[in-house]
């Protein structure tokens, strides 16, 4: 069992106790269940990557949202993580496109700075895709607020959507990925 434990603490939000619980859970599981889990994880790693346009999860070059027709091509909602995008989609209150940063920019203790995020591709999209409105939907945390301010300044300096006073920030007062769809819908409706 000691061979399993070193792999778990690298998972976000897990430590030694979680690793021990998971190891014992797998030990009590049937061999078939463990094999199915291992197969599913390997298949996910092999077949799922990130969208080349918005950086959401995808099984091909583009995610389902970027491939969809009928979405508002003039709006882009910037979120921290794919889970935040999925929370907004569950609310069914937004019909534009997204851009996933894969983190928040100001976490120096974790070694994450603005250059570690998908900010440059966002700025390129704003220039090339004719975006008219940028919705900054970072989470209601100190880091999320700092990221939103940083992005707003960058967008305005770059021109385009941000220079036309079409930057919108919505703050549901919670973490998006853990919010109820109704809470997210209320926040999106308030930002529109």
ABEGO torsion letter per residue (X at the ends): XAAAAAAAAABBGBBAAAAAAAAAAAAABBAAAAAAAAAAAAAAAAABBBBAAAGBBBABABBAAAABBGBBAABBBBBABAAAAAAAAAAGABABBBBBAGEBABBAAAGBBAAABBAAAAAAAAAAAGBABBBBBBBBBAAAAAAAAAAAAAAAAAEEAAAAGABBBBBAGBBAAABBAAAAAAAAAAAX
